[in-house]
């Protein structure tokens, strides 16, 4: 779709040239500027109406006097929400393309454990033929904290594998593929039911350290905990303490401080898998496809997908 009116977009990202190349073909009437460093944007920042970025220096935001829409490449935008340099009149949207990718991440590890993959690889190395009976995902209970675009995709995959799906949502209303939705006040009632607990929460004042030692000790023995949302939603000191009891296992992709410090006690725990915040990685073609759809809506004056509620923080 082409539009007669010319708008100005600044792409501020380490891969800005890649994004520019893709978008210039899809939106030929959009005036696109790309920048990696602040000085590359200084000549255009005062005229741009749209910014496509993840994080951008305050010195540039303060100069963006014509800015009407900030299209974030990130799913979590707690820093932008609180940034006084981003006017409240500016529309802020988040990326909603990570759900499928992060669901793949969760189920890659669920299948890794349920199908005894580590044991089979070790048996192969030792030339041992041991037909240990695998576990099944079917019939197990999947609990999801956070039922946004990411949580919904995880719930969908859970149902496809025959799992029962429970979820926690700020407003406990029905969600597709979720058998029972709990409110935040029912967290302690839901946690002990889950065989797998996935934390896919945004970071807000309400979710900071939502899972402390009390909540973590409610996780059923033998269960698997994922944190793929924001590291600070889980009290990392308490998590380390609980994991040292070996009652549960964890797959952690988000941490209170990133990169995870080398002195962190999590590194040496055998019942933990650590990944460097890669459950949802931005892929330019997918980000651009979503941006094009939203840009078309923006030009038509329609509500945008992924609109961030500044009051809620996500």
Secondary structure, DSSP 4 states (H G I P E B T S, - for coil): ---SS--EEEEESTTHHHHHHHHHHH-TTSEEEEESSHHHHTTTTTT-SEEEES---HHHHHH-TT--EEEES-S--HHHHH-TTS-TTSEEE-----HHHHHHHHHHHHHHHHTTHHHHHHHHHHT----PPPP-STT-EEEEE--SHHHHHHHHHHHHTT-EEEEE-SS----TT-SEEE-GGGHHHHHTT-SEEEE-PPP-TTTTT-B-HHHHTTSPTT-EEEE-S-GGGB-HHHHHHHHTTTSSEEEE---SSSSPPTT-TTTT-TTEEE--S-SS---HHHHHHHHHHHHHHHHHTPPPTTB--TTTT-
